[in-house]
Each structure stands twice: as C-alpha cells, then as structure tokens.
Amino acid sequence: MHADNPLVSQVPSETQGRRAAAKKTIAKDTPYIPKPLDAYGGTSVKNLFAIDFCASHPGATKEEVNNAFDEINDEDLKMYQSIHRAYRRDKGKSTQAPDTQTQS
C-alpha cells in the first residue's frame, strides 16, 4: 500500500524521533556552566569545585573541569567535602551515620 509512495519510507518512526530528540549535541569547546547551588546536585563536591575552577578559568570546557577535578589534591578535596557537608546540614540532611550524630 505504501510501497508506491517514496516519502513514507523517509519518514522516521515515532521511536526514532524520540531518540533523536533525547540526544544533545554539545561542542567540545563549549564553556562548562556549573549548576546553581540551589539546583539538584548544585552542592556536590565536584560542582563546588567547578564553580571555583570556572571563576578562575573563564571559558573552561567540561573536559578541562573534569581533568582538573581528577588532579585535585587531598587537602582541597577535603575542603570541598566539608563545604558539601555544611550545605547538607543546613538543609537538614544528615551526613553522619545515625549512631555518630550529635545533638546541637
């Protein structure tokens, strides 16, 4: 029935269209934009690092941020982890095991 119409075979199926729409193409040289602190994942250790890194390296790409985070020293990593824990405590989300929690 549709074999006579060459346009029918060129139309993508519904599932192909959804898959194509789901993929985002981002150029490798696109500057990385960290998540805002109030967004989901905004206070993650890596995002806190990315905020500082992008402030001192405007135009840094995602790859550059990832490479810098992979090379972070233990002292700086602990600093970002403590900032992350402080944000979680402020939001009322515990970062300690139940038996080690202290009452404030």
N, C-alpha and C positions, 0 to 999 in steps of 0.2 A: 504494500500500500504506500509506504513512504519511500520506497526504492526509487520512484520516479522523481522525487524532489531532492536535489543535491544539497539543499540548505539544511535539511533535517539532520543529516549526519554531521554537520559542522556545529550544531548547537550542543554545548556541553550539557551533560546530565545535571540534575539538581545537586547531587552529591559532589560532583566535580567543582561546581560553582562555590559551594560552601568551603571546600578545602582550599581553593584558590583565594577566597576572601579571608580565610583564617591566617594565611601566611603574611607576615610583614617583611618587607624588604628594606633593610636599613643599610645604607652605605657604610663601608668600613671607616671612612673618615668623618662620620657624623659625630659631633661632640656628645659626650655622655652627660646626661642630666640625672643627678641623684634624685631619689624620691623625697618628697617633703617629709619633715619629721612627723607630721600628724597623719600621714598615709600609712596603709598597711605595709609593714616592712621598713618603714622610714627610720626606725631606731635600731635596725640591725647593725651589728658590728661593721659589716662591710659597707653599708650605706653611710654610717657615721664617718668612716674613713674616706669614702668617696666624696662626701661634702667638703671635707678639708682639702683633699687632693685636688678637686676641681676648682676650689677657691684659689689655690696657689698655682694651678696649671690650667688656665682657661683654654677651652677647646680640646681638652684631653678626650680621647676616644675610650670606648668601653674596654677595648683591648689594653690600652695603656693603664687604665684604672685597675683592671684585673691583674696585670703584671706587677704593678706597684704593690697591690694588696698581697700578692703571693710572696713578695720580698720584704714585707713589713717585719721589723724586729720585735722580739718578745715584749720589750718594755712598752712600745707603742700599742701592741696588740692588747696587752693587759689594760692600758689606759682606755681604749675604745670599749673593751668588755665591761669595765667598771661604769663607764658612761651609759652603756646599754642597760646594765642592771639598775642604775639610778632611774632611768626613764621608766623601766618596768615597775619599780617600786612606787614611783609617783602615780602610775596608772592603777595601782592596787593589784598588780600581777606579781606573785612571788617568784623570786629567782633562787630560793633556797629550798632544800628538802624539808618536809614538814617537821621532822624532829630537830632541825637546827634553826628554825625560825625564832627570831627574838621579838618580844613584845615592845612596842615603842610607847 
